[in-house]
Structures are given as C-alpha cells and as structure tokens.
Amino acid sequence: MNRWIVGTNRWISLPALVVCASVAVGAQSPALSVPFTQFKLPNGLNVILHRDTSVPVVSVNVWYHVGSGNERPGRTGFAHLFEHVMFEGSMHVPEGSFDTWLEAAGGNNNGSTSTDRTNYYEDLPSNALELALFLESDRMGFLLDDKSPDKINGQRDVVKNEKRERVDNQPYGQAFVELASLLYPQGHPYSWSTIGSMEDLTAASFEDVARFFRTYYVPSNASLVIAGDIDIAGTRKLVEKWFGDVPAGKPVGPLTPPAAVLDRVKKKTLTDRVQLPRLYLAWNTPALLKPGDATLDMLASVLTGGKNSRLYRRLVYELQIAQDVTAFQQSQALGSNFLIMATARPGQSLDKIQAVIDEELDKLRAAAPGAREVQRALNQYEANFFRGMERVSSKSDQLNSYYKATGEPDYFQKDLDRYRAVTAAEIRAAVEKYLPKDRRVELSIVPGDKK
C-alpha cells in the first residue's frame, strides 16, 4: 500500500504485515565477527548495515553525537529536551502519528540521552523498514519546520515534570546530580546532570533551543545503523532515497576539556525523605575503552557481582549491616567514574559500612584476588556480552557505540579481548592506582527533611 503524505512531495510505501522466517546457516567462525557494510552519504551521514536473517525483524538505530556534555553552563538540559521533542511530529508527520504509524506496523520505538550521545531507535518487522527510515529522516531534516515555540514549551514542561518525578521527588534522586558537581570542576561538560536544571530550561529562549538543534542534529554529526533481516543493496537505496535530501550542517568539533582530577576527599551529607541512609563513594577513572576501563569493570564484579562477591558477602550476608551494595564503572568518553553504593540496614551507621568497604579495598591493595574470583567475574561479563548479541536491537546499538568510540563498528572481538586479558595482578594495581582512599568523593544521604 502506498501512502501520500498530504501537502508534501514525500511518499512512503507501507507494505501489508506479511512476514516469513529465515534462519541463517553456516559454521561458527573461531573469531567473533559481526559483518557489516559501511558507507557515507554526500551530506556526511555515516551508515552501517548488518544483515541477520535469524528472525524477520529489523532495528533502525540513530546516534546523534551530542549529549549533555555538549551543552554549556546556563543552558543545560537541551539534549534531553530534544529526546522528547523528536517524538512530537515533524513537517510531514503530524503530531501523534509517529507512534501511531509504528504501532500499526507492529513496531516500537524509544530514545535515550547520555553525556556523550542521544539515541533513537525503531524495532519493527523487516517489511516495514521504509516506514522507520521515512520517520527518522523527516525529523532529522524537517523537525523545526513544524515546531512553533508553543510546541517546544510544551515539551519543556514535560521535561520539568520528569525532573520533579525522577530527581526532586525520587528517594535518593539528588545523588547523581551532587556526584557530578563533586567529581568535576565547575564548567566541565560532565559537571551538570543530563536532565538539566529547572532554571536553565526556563531561561532558554526558543532560538537558544533551535540553534542547539541546527548545530548538532545534522547528518554530518550522526550515524545510522540498520540491522536485521535486510537486503543490503535494497536498504542502501532506501537510505539514499530518504536521507539524501537532508542538509549536511556544519562540522562539529570535538570536546577537549581538561582531565578531571580529585586532589583530596570531598565529603558531603544530604538529608532526604528516605527510610535508610545510603553511602556513595566515587572516583575519577579512565575513559571508555582506555587502559584500566575493563579492569575496573572486572573489579566491580569482584566487589559486588553476586552473593559470593567480597562486599556483598561481608556487608549483606555476614555482618548484615547493609541492605544492598553495588559497584560499577560508569564508562564515558571524556573520563569515567567508579562508584560504590551501599544502603544501611535499620539502626546501622554509614561510618561502619564505609570502614568495611575500605577494609576490603585495602585487602585488594595488599593482595590480588584469587583466580576463581577473576574467572567468575569474566564469566559474568561474557554471559552478559553474548546475551546482548542475541537481539538485533542490541547489536545495532553496539555497532553505533563502537563506531562512535573507535571508528570501527565491528569492535566486538577486541572489546571482549580486553576483559579476557585482565589479570588478577592488574585488578590489584587498579585499586591502588585509581581508588585512592585520600582522593575521592564521599556522599551520604540520610533521613530527614529534604534540603
């Protein structure tokens, strides 16, 4: 069925929802490989195609290489604002039709914003691929043509309400806002939260918001991955058809802030309407894919990856002074952070919990973890890694992630090799080098009136 987009010269073919299964057959290669075809349109849009015929579905995944880190002090929250605005219709897509048309074709969609990128995707039957390409191209090239200040203001209010719900009125919701400001110096791209501030969202004019979109949401600052049951040659023609007429935009330069360095302990206590106290310990650590990044992921698993991990066993099971504990390496392009979070049980103090955490970290500084601990951490990582490759939606996002970080979409084997190469001695050295006791953030959130 062909549908004419009223009042425009754009049309799209909407095929009937008839699907058939196709299973790829072939021997498993010894080396992990995700084959892809890559090309760039004249307007600068980088396109990555991956064929996987195991099920008749396709994932269309767009990364705009802009996140909250591209904002500036006094004008924060714009990347997250556009995560909302992009679903509100464009020149050839009436408001509300984006979701309606996708749902009618059996698809679903969503988006997310981080410090380094904004992502939008559609997962749908492979015979509805062209619908997703039309929708994505229309909001890339024609979003602001249909966006009056009133519509922008409407989504500005939605974002403010989301901040109230997820940060201001959420138990412990202020923690990551405070951590960002404590870990990074004022003015650093990571020193404010991705969701933005009420004051900045209120102060921003329509032209401020529109200028941000025209600067960053352009083909030359984006990458498009299409993965699933596709014909490579036919898909390339569809991409050229729908995205070829979108203006390129001006080149966007890289961010080059100074490295964030903690030279002392930064300690802060907040009161919140919570039942139990919670402790956050945080350190600045190596950036995504840099030496030490994978090692710290493995360390996090040694510390809190399951009931037999060091901190869970001590704090939750043996001493029973913590309700929960988790550690993770928050990998980011300009510099990462390593966090340990623990919630106290009723009547237990955060000082006691912190003392046990430091005791376990001291043990790791003195002696490397055992071979069994390291193998368990690797097994957990590998299980999650391969689980993420089972669905084309996950593969499409990972292809985009690797492309942005390395310029190499099929970085799967190299990424996995980073973890397989980590030794117990390197984990010990990482605690010594990256998690010093005298240079970190110590944030406590305790019960009381919210301040």
MARDRENNU-552000 format. One line per field, with one value per residue (C-alpha): residue in one letter; x, y, z; chain; residue number from 1. Coordinates in Angstrom, 1 decimal, always signed. Each point is the difference from the previous one (the first is absolute). Layout:
% MARDRENNU-552000
res: [a, ...]
c1: [X, ...]
c2: [Y, ...]
c3: [Z, ...]
chain: [A, ...]
n: [NUM, ...]
END
This chain:
% MARDRENNU-552000
res: [m, n, r, w, i, v, g, t, n, r, w, i, s, l, p, a, l, v, v, c, a, s, v, a, v, g, a, q, s, p, a, l, s, v, p, f, t, q, f, k, l, p, n, g, l, n, v, i, l, h, r, d, t, s, v, p, v, v, s, v, n, v, w, y, h, v, g, s, g, n, e, r, p, g, r, t, g, f, a, h, l, f, e, h, v, m, f, e, g, s, m, h, v, p, e, g, s, f, d, t, w, l, e, a, a, g, g, n, n, n, g, s, t, s, t, d, r, t, n, y, y, e, d, l, p, s, n, a, l, e, l, a, l, f, l, e, s, d, r, m, g, f, l, l, d, d, k, s, p, d, k, i, n, g, q, r, d, v, v, k, n, e, k, r, e, r, v, d, n, q, p, y, g, q, a, f, v, e, l, a, s, l, l, y, p, q, g, h, p, y, s, w, s, t, i, g, s, m, e, d, l, t, a, a, s, f, e, d, v, a, r, f, f, r, t, y, y, v, p, s, n, a, s, l, v, i, a, g, d, i, d, i, a, g, t, r, k, l, v, e, k, w, f, g, d, v, p, a, g, k, p, v, g, p, l, t, p, p, a, a, v, l, d, r, v, k, k, k, t, l, t, d, r, v, q, l, p, r, l, y, l, a, w, n, t, p, a, l, l, k, p, g, d, a, t, l, d, m, l, a, s, v, l, t, g, g, k, n, s, r, l, y, r, r, l, v, y, e, l, q, i, a, q, d, v, t, a, f, q, q, s, q, a, l, g, s, n, f, l, i, m, a, t, a, r, p, g, q, s, l, d, k, i, q, a, v, i, d, e, e, l, d, k, l, r, a, a, a, p, g, a, r, e, v, q, r, a, l, n, q, y, e, a, n, f, f, r, g, m, e, r, v, s, s, k, s, d, q, l, n, s, y, y, k, a, t, g, e, p, d, y, f, q, k, d, l, d, r, y, r, a, v, t, a, a, e, i, r, a, a, v, e, k, y, l, p, k, d, r, r, v, e, l, s, i, v, p, g, d, k, k]
c1: [+0.0, +1.3, -0.7, +0.3, +1.1, -2.6, +1.3, +3.5, +2.0, +0.9, -1.6, +0.6, -0.8, -1.8, +0.0, -2.5, +1.1, +1.0, +3.2, +1.9, +2.8, +3.5, +2.8, +3.7, +2.0, +3.8, +2.9, +1.1, +3.1, +2.7, +0.3, -3.0, -1.1, -3.1, +0.2, -1.1, -0.2, +0.9, -0.4, -0.4, -2.5, +1.1, -1.6, +2.4, -2.4, +1.9, -2.0, +0.7, -2.0, +0.0, -2.0, -1.4, -2.8, -0.6, -3.4, -1.9, +0.6, +2.1, +1.4, +0.6, +2.3, +1.1, +2.7, +0.4, +3.5, -1.3, -0.8, -0.2, +3.7, -0.5, -2.1, +1.4, -0.5, -3.3, -1.4, -0.2, -2.6, -0.3, +1.1, -2.6, -2.6, +0.4, -0.3, -3.6, -0.5, +1.1, -3.1, -2.5, -0.3, +2.0, -1.0, -1.4, -1.0, -3.0, +0.3, -0.8, +0.4, +3.6, -1.1, -3.3, +1.5, +2.7, -2.4, -2.3, +3.0, +0.8, +3.0, +1.2, +2.4, +1.8, +2.9, +2.6, +2.4, +3.5, +2.9, +1.4, -2.8, -3.7, -1.5, -3.3, -1.1, -2.9, -0.3, -2.6, -0.8, +2.5, -2.7, -0.7, +3.6, -0.8, -2.5, +2.7, +2.5, -2.7, -0.7, +3.6, +0.9, -2.9, +0.9, +3.7, -0.7, -3.4, -0.5, +0.2, -2.2, -3.0, +1.1, -1.5, +1.2, -3.2, +0.9, +3.5, -1.4, -2.4, +2.9, +2.0, -2.7, +0.0, +3.7, -0.4, -2.7, +2.3, +2.7, -2.4, -1.0, +3.4, +2.3, -1.7, -2.6, +1.8, +1.6, +3.8, -0.8, +2.4, +3.0, +1.2, -0.5, +2.2, +2.6, +0.4, +0.7, +2.4, +2.0, +0.5, +1.1, -2.5, -0.5, +1.1, -2.4, -0.8, -0.5, -3.8, -2.6, -1.4, -3.5, +1.0, -1.1, -3.4, +1.6, +1.8, -3.1, -2.1, +2.6, +0.6, -1.6, -1.5, +3.0, +2.4, -1.6, -0.3, +3.6, +1.1, -2.0, +1.4, +3.5, -0.1, -2.9, +1.4, +1.1, +3.7, -0.3, -2.0, +0.3, -2.7, +0.1, -2.6, +0.3, -2.2, -1.7, +0.9, +1.3, +3.2, -0.3, -3.7, +0.5, +2.7, -2.3, -2.7, +2.5, +1.1, -3.6, -1.1, +3.1, +1.7, -1.9, +0.7, +2.5, +3.4, +0.4, +3.3, +2.8, -0.1, +3.4, +1.0, -0.2, +3.4, -0.5, +2.8, +0.1, -1.9, +2.3, -0.9, +2.8, -1.8, -3.0, -3.2, -2.6, -3.6, -3.2, -3.5, -3.3, -2.9, -3.4, +1.4, -0.3, +3.6, +3.4, +2.0, +3.7, +1.6, +3.8, +1.2, +3.3, +1.1, +1.2, +1.2, -2.3, -2.0, +2.2, +3.2, +2.5, -1.5, -3.6, -0.6, +2.1, -2.3, -3.1, +1.5, +0.8, -3.6, -1.0, +2.5, -1.4, -3.8, -0.7, -2.2, -0.5, +3.6, +1.6, +2.1, -2.1, -3.4, +1.3, +1.4, -2.5, -3.3, +0.5, +2.6, -0.3, -3.5, +0.6, -1.0, -3.3, +1.8, +3.3, +1.1, +3.1, +0.4, +2.3, -2.0, +1.9, -0.2, +1.9, +1.7, +0.8, -1.8, -0.9, +0.0, -2.8, -0.7, -3.5, -1.3, -3.3, +0.1, -2.3, -2.2, +2.0, +3.4, +2.4, +1.6, +3.3, +0.1, -0.9, +2.7, +2.6, -0.8, +0.1, +3.5, +1.1, -0.9, +1.7, +3.1, +0.0, +0.0, +2.8, +2.1, -0.8, -1.6, -3.3, -0.1, -0.1, -3.5, -1.2, +1.4, -1.4, -3.4, +0.1, +1.0, -2.8, -2.5, +1.3, +0.0, -3.5, -1.3, +2.1, -1.4, -3.5, +0.1, +0.8, -3.0, -2.3, +0.5, -1.1, +2.9, +2.5, -1.1, +0.5, +3.4, +1.1, -0.8, +1.8, +3.1, +0.0, -0.3, +2.7, +2.5, -1.1, -0.2, -3.5, +1.0, +2.1, -1.7, +3.0, +2.4, -2.4, -0.4, +3.8, +0.5, -1.8, +1.6, +3.4, -0.6, +2.1, -0.4, +3.2, -1.5, -3.1, +2.1, +2.0, -3.2, -1.3, +3.4, +0.1, -3.5, -1.8, +2.1, -1.4, +1.1, -1.3, -3.7, -3.6, -1.8, -3.7, -2.6, -3.7, -1.8, -3.6, -1.3, -1.8, +0.9, +2.6]
c2: [+0.0, +3.5, +2.9, +3.6, +2.5, +2.7, +3.4, -1.2, -1.6, -2.9, -3.5, -3.3, -3.6, -1.7, -3.7, -2.4, -1.7, -3.3, -1.6, -3.2, -1.5, -0.4, -1.7, +0.6, -3.2, -0.2, -1.1, +2.0, +1.9, -0.4, +3.8, +2.0, +2.1, +2.1, +0.7, +3.4, +2.3, +3.6, +3.0, +3.8, +2.2, +3.3, +1.9, -1.8, -2.6, -3.1, -3.2, -3.5, -3.0, -3.4, -3.0, -2.5, -2.2, -2.1, +1.7, +2.3, +3.2, +3.1, +2.6, +3.6, +1.7, +3.6, +1.6, +3.8, +0.6, +2.6, -0.4, +2.1, +0.5, +2.2, +2.4, +3.0, +1.4, +1.9, -1.9, -3.6, -2.6, +0.6, -3.5, -1.6, +2.6, -1.1, -3.6, +0.9, +2.5, -2.5, -2.1, +2.9, +0.1, +1.6, +1.8, -3.1, -1.9, +1.4, +0.2, -3.4, -1.9, -1.1, -2.6, -0.8, -0.9, -2.1, -1.9, -0.7, -1.6, -2.1, +2.1, +1.7, +2.9, +2.0, +2.3, +0.7, +2.8, -0.3, +2.4, -1.0, -0.9, +0.0, -3.2, -0.8, -3.4, -1.9, -3.8, -1.3, -2.7, +0.1, +0.7, +3.3, +1.3, +2.8, +1.5, +0.3, +1.6, +2.5, +1.0, +0.3, +2.0, +2.3, +1.0, +0.3, +2.3, +1.7, +0.0, +3.8, +0.8, -1.2, +1.1, +3.3, +1.4, -1.4, -3.6, +0.4, +1.6, -3.0, -2.5, +2.4, -0.4, -3.8, -0.1, +2.2, -2.4, -3.0, +1.7, +0.5, -3.7, -1.6, +2.3, +2.5, -2.3, -3.3, -1.6, +0.6, +1.7, +2.9, -2.3, -0.1, +3.8, +0.5, -2.6, +1.8, +3.3, -1.5, -2.2, +2.7, +3.6, +2.8, +0.4, -3.5, -1.7, -2.7, +2.3, +0.3, -2.6, -1.3, +0.9, +3.7, +2.6, +1.7, +3.4, -0.7, -1.6, +3.0, +2.6, -1.5, +1.8, -1.7, +1.2, -1.5, -3.3, +0.2, +0.9, -3.0, -2.3, +1.6, -0.4, -3.6, -1.9, -0.1, -2.9, +0.8, -0.4, -3.2, -3.7, -2.4, -3.7, -2.4, -3.6, -3.0, -1.8, +2.4, +0.0, +2.0, +1.5, +0.8, +1.5, +2.3, +1.3, +0.7, +1.9, +2.1, +0.7, +1.2, +1.6, +1.3, +3.3, +0.9, +3.0, -1.0, +2.7, +1.5, -2.2, -0.5, +0.1, -2.4, +1.0, +0.5, +0.7, -0.4, -3.3, -0.1, -0.6, -0.4, +1.2, -0.7, -1.6, +1.9, -0.8, +1.0, -1.0, +0.6, -0.6, -1.5, -1.5, -3.5, -2.9, -1.2, +1.8, -0.6, +0.4, +0.9, -0.3, +1.3, +0.4, +1.4, -2.8, -0.7, +0.8, -2.5, -2.6, +1.5, -2.1, -0.8, +0.3, -3.7, -0.8, +2.2, -1.8, -3.2, +1.5, +1.0, -3.6, -1.2, +2.4, -0.3, -2.4, -2.5, -1.4, -1.4, +3.3, +1.7, +2.9, -1.8, -2.9, +2.3, +2.7, -1.7, -3.7, -0.2, +3.3, +0.7, +3.8, +0.9, -0.5, +0.0, +0.9, +0.5, +1.2, +0.9, +1.8, +2.7, +0.2, +3.3, +1.5, +2.8, -1.8, -2.6, -0.4, -3.0, -0.2, -2.1, +0.5, -1.7, +0.5, -0.6, -2.3, +1.6, +1.1, -0.4, +2.8, +1.1, +0.4, -3.7, -0.9, +2.3, -1.5, -3.5, +1.2, +1.5, -3.2, -2.0, +2.4, -0.1, -3.8, +0.4, +2.6, -2.5, -3.2, -0.8, -1.7, -3.8, -1.7, -1.2, +3.5, +1.3, -2.9, +0.6, +3.7, -0.9, -2.6, +2.6, +2.5, -2.5, -1.2, +3.6, +0.8, -3.0, +0.5, +3.5, -1.4, -2.2, +2.8, +2.2, +3.0, -0.4, -0.7, +3.1, +2.2, -1.6, +0.5, +3.7, +0.2, -1.6, +2.2, +3.2, -1.1, -1.6, +0.6, -3.8, -1.4, -3.6, +0.5, -3.0, -2.4, +2.8, +1.1, -3.6, -0.5, +3.0, -2.0, -3.3, +1.6, +1.4, -1.6, -0.2, +2.1, +2.7, +0.1, +0.5, +2.7, +1.8, +0.2, +1.5, +2.5, +1.0, -0.3, +1.9, +0.4, +3.6, +1.2, -0.8, +1.2, -1.1, +0.8, -1.0, +0.3, -0.3, +0.1, +3.5, +3.0, +0.3, +2.8]
c3: [+0.0, -0.9, +2.2, -1.2, +2.7, -0.4, -1.0, -0.8, -2.8, +2.3, -0.3, +1.7, -0.7, +2.9, -0.8, +1.5, +3.1, -1.5, +1.5, -0.6, +2.1, -1.4, +1.9, -0.8, -0.4, +0.2, +2.0, +3.1, -0.7, +2.7, +0.3, +0.9, -3.0, -0.7, -3.8, -1.1, -3.1, +0.6, -2.2, +0.4, -1.8, -1.6, +2.9, +2.4, +1.5, +0.9, -0.7, +1.4, -1.3, +1.6, -1.4, +2.5, -1.4, +3.1, +0.5, -2.3, +2.0, -0.5, +2.3, -1.1, +2.4, -0.3, +2.2, +0.0, +1.4, +2.4, +3.7, +3.1, -0.2, -3.1, +2.0, +1.8, +3.5, +0.2, -3.0, +1.2, -0.7, -3.7, -1.2, +2.3, -1.1, -3.6, +1.0, +0.7, -2.8, -2.7, +0.7, -0.4, -3.8, -2.8, -3.3, -1.6, +3.1, +1.9, +3.8, +1.5, -3.3, +0.7, +2.6, -1.7, -3.4, +1.6, +2.3, -3.0, -1.7, +3.1, +1.1, +3.1, +0.5, +2.7, +0.7, +2.6, +0.9, +1.7, +0.5, -3.4, -2.4, -0.7, -1.4, -1.8, -1.2, -1.6, +0.2, -2.5, -2.5, -2.9, -2.6, +1.8, -0.3, -2.3, +2.5, +2.6, -2.4, -1.1, +3.6, +1.0, -3.1, +0.5, +3.5, -0.9, -2.9, +0.7, +3.8, +0.6, -3.0, +2.0, +3.5, +1.2, +3.3, +1.6, -0.9, +1.3, +3.2, +0.4, +0.1, +2.2, +2.5, -0.4, +0.7, +3.1, +1.2, -0.7, +2.1, +2.9, -0.2, -0.6, +1.9, +2.3, +1.4, -0.4, +3.1, -0.3, -3.3, +0.6, +0.4, -3.6, -0.4, +3.0, -1.1, -3.3, +1.6, +2.5, -2.5, -2.6, +0.2, -0.8, -3.7, -0.9, -2.5, +2.6, +3.0, -0.6, -0.2, -3.4, +0.9, +0.4, +2.6, +0.4, -0.2, -3.3, -1.6, +1.0, -1.1, -3.5, -2.9, -3.0, -2.1, +2.6, -0.4, -3.7, -0.4, +2.0, -2.3, -3.2, +1.3, +1.2, -1.6, -3.5, -2.2, +0.3, +3.8, -0.1, -0.8, -1.1, +0.6, -1.6, +1.2, -0.7, -2.8, -2.8, -3.5, +0.0, -3.5, +0.4, +3.4, -1.3, -2.6, +2.6, +2.2, -3.0, -0.9, +3.4, +1.5, -3.2, +0.0, +3.6, +0.2, +1.4, +2.6, +1.2, +1.4, +3.8, +1.7, +2.9, +3.6, +1.6, +3.7, +2.5, +1.8, +3.3, +3.0, +3.6, +2.3, +3.3, +1.6, -0.8, +2.7, +0.0, +1.9, -1.3, +1.8, -1.9, +0.6, +0.1, +2.4, +0.0, -0.3, -3.2, -0.7, -3.3, -0.6, -3.4, -1.8, -3.4, -2.2, -3.6, -2.9, -2.0, -1.7, +1.4, +2.0, +3.4, -1.1, -0.4, +3.1, +2.1, -1.4, +1.1, +3.5, +0.3, -0.5, +2.5, +2.6, -0.6, -2.8, +1.7, +3.5, +0.2, -0.9, +2.6, +1.1, -0.3, +2.1, +2.7, +0.2, -0.8, +0.9, +2.8, +1.9, -1.1, +0.2, -3.5, -1.9, -3.3, -1.6, -3.6, -1.9, -3.6, -2.4, -1.7, -3.3, -1.9, -3.0, +1.9, +3.2, +2.1, +3.7, +2.2, +2.6, +3.0, +1.5, +3.2, +1.9, +3.7, +1.9, +2.7, +2.9, -1.8, -0.6, -3.3, +1.7, +0.9, -3.6, -1.4, +2.4, -1.4, -3.6, +0.7, +1.7, -3.1, -2.3, +2.2, -0.3, -3.8, +0.1, +2.0, -1.9, -3.4, -0.2, -0.4, -3.4, +0.8, +0.7, -3.3, -2.0, +1.5, -0.9, -3.6, -0.2, +1.1, -2.6, -2.8, +0.8, -0.2, -3.1, -2.0, +1.3, -1.4, -3.5, -0.1, -1.2, -3.0, +2.0, +2.4, -2.8, -1.9, +3.1, +0.7, -3.7, +0.5, +3.3, -1.3, -3.1, +2.1, +2.4, -2.4, -3.6, -0.3, +0.2, +0.3, +3.2, +1.7, +0.1, +1.1, +2.7, +1.3, -0.1, +2.4, +2.7, -0.8, +0.4, +3.5, +2.6, +3.8, +0.4, -2.2, +2.1, +3.1, -1.7, -1.1, +3.6, +1.0, -3.0, -0.6, +3.4, +2.5, +3.4, +0.3, -3.4, -0.5, +0.5, +3.1, -0.2, +2.7, -0.3, +3.4, +1.1, +0.8, -1.6, -3.6, -0.5]
chain: [A, A, A, A, A, A, A, A, A, A, A, A, A, A, A, A, A, A, A, A, A, A, A, A, A, A, A, A, A, A, A, A, A, A, A, A, A, A, A, A, A, A, A, A, A, A, A, A, A, A, A, A, A, A, A, A, A, A, A, A, A, A, A, A, A, A, A, A, A, A, A, A, A, A, A, A, A, A, A, A, A, A, A, A, A, A, A, A, A, A, A, A, A, A, A, A, A, A, A, A, A, A, A, A, A, A, A, A, A, A, A, A, A, A, A, A, A, A, A, A, A, A, A, A, A, A, A, A, A, A, A, A, A, A, A, A, A, A, A, A, A, A, A, A, A, A, A, A, A, A, A, A, A, A, A, A, A, A, A, A, A, A, A, A, A, A, A, A, A, A, A, A, A, A, A, A, A, A, A, A, A, A, A, A, A, A, A, A, A, A, A, A, A, A, A, A, A, A, A, A, A, A, A, A, A, A, A, A, A, A, A, A, A, A, A, A, A, A, A, A, A, A, A, A, A, A, A, A, A, A, A, A, A, A, A, A, A, A, A, A, A, A, A, A, A, A, A, A, A, A, A, A, A, A, A, A, A, A, A, A, A, A, A, A, A, A, A, A, A, A, A, A, A, A, A, A, A, A, A, A, A, A, A, A, A, A, A, A, A, A, A, A, A, A, A, A, A, A, A, A, A, A, A, A, A, A, A, A, A, A, A, A, A, A, A, A, A, A, A, A, A, A, A, A, A, A, A, A, A, A, A, A, A, A, A, A, A, A, A, A, A, A, A, A, A, A, A, A, A, A, A, A, A, A, A, A, A, A, A, A, A, A, A, A, A, A, A, A, A, A, A, A, A, A, A, A, A, A, A, A, A, A, A, A, A, A, A, A, A, A, A, A, A, A, A, A, A, A, A, A, A, A, A, A, A, A, A, A, A, A, A, A, A, A, A, A, A, A, A, A, A, A, A, A, A, A, A, A, A, A, A, A, A, A, A, A, A, A, A, A, A, A, A, A, A, A, A, A, A, A, A]
n: [1, 2, 3, 4, 5, 6, 7, 8, 9, 10, 11, 12, 13, 14, 15, 16, 17, 18, 19, 20, 21, 22, 23, 24, 25, 26, 27, 28, 29, 30, 31, 32, 33, 34, 35, 36, 37, 38, 39, 40, 41, 42, 43, 44, 45, 46, 47, 48, 49, 50, 51, 52, 53, 54, 55, 56, 57, 58, 59, 60, 61, 62, 63, 64, 65, 66, 67, 68, 69, 70, 71, 72, 73, 74, 75, 76, 77, 78, 79, 80, 81, 82, 83, 84, 85, 86, 87, 88, 89, 90, 91, 92, 93, 94, 95, 96, 97, 98, 99, 100, 101, 102, 103, 104, 105, 106, 107, 108, 109, 110, 111, 112, 113, 114, 115, 116, 117, 118, 119, 120, 121, 122, 123, 124, 125, 126, 127, 128, 129, 130, 131, 132, 133, 134, 135, 136, 137, 138, 139, 140, 141, 142, 143, 144, 145, 146, 147, 148, 149, 150, 151, 152, 153, 154, 155, 156, 157, 158, 159, 160, 161, 162, 163, 164, 165, 166, 167, 168, 169, 170, 171, 172, 173, 174, 175, 176, 177, 178, 179, 180, 181, 182, 183, 184, 185, 186, 187, 188, 189, 190, 191, 192, 193, 194, 195, 196, 197, 198, 199, 200, 201, 202, 203, 204, 205, 206, 207, 208, 209, 210, 211, 212, 213, 214, 215, 216, 217, 218, 219, 220, 221, 222, 223, 224, 225, 226, 227, 228, 229, 230, 231, 232, 233, 234, 235, 236, 237, 238, 239, 240, 241, 242, 243, 244, 245, 246, 247, 248, 249, 250, 251, 252, 253, 254, 255, 256, 257, 258, 259, 260, 261, 262, 263, 264, 265, 266, 267, 268, 269, 270, 271, 272, 273, 274, 275, 276, 277, 278, 279, 280, 281, 282, 283, 284, 285, 286, 287, 288, 289, 290, 291, 292, 293, 294, 295, 296, 297, 298, 299, 300, 301, 302, 303, 304, 305, 306, 307, 308, 309, 310, 311, 312, 313, 314, 315, 316, 317, 318, 319, 320, 321, 322, 323, 324, 325, 326, 327, 328, 329, 330, 331, 332, 333, 334, 335, 336, 337, 338, 339, 340, 341, 342, 343, 344, 345, 346, 347, 348, 349, 350, 351, 352, 353, 354, 355, 356, 357, 358, 359, 360, 361, 362, 363, 364, 365, 366, 367, 368, 369, 370, 371, 372, 373, 374, 375, 376, 377, 378, 379, 380, 381, 382, 383, 384, 385, 386, 387, 388, 389, 390, 391, 392, 393, 394, 395, 396, 397, 398, 399, 400, 401, 402, 403, 404, 405, 406, 407, 408, 409, 410, 411, 412, 413, 414, 415, 416, 417, 418, 419, 420, 421, 422, 423, 424, 425, 426, 427, 428, 429, 430, 431, 432, 433, 434, 435, 436, 437, 438, 439, 440, 441, 442, 443, 444, 445, 446, 447, 448, 449, 450, 451]
END
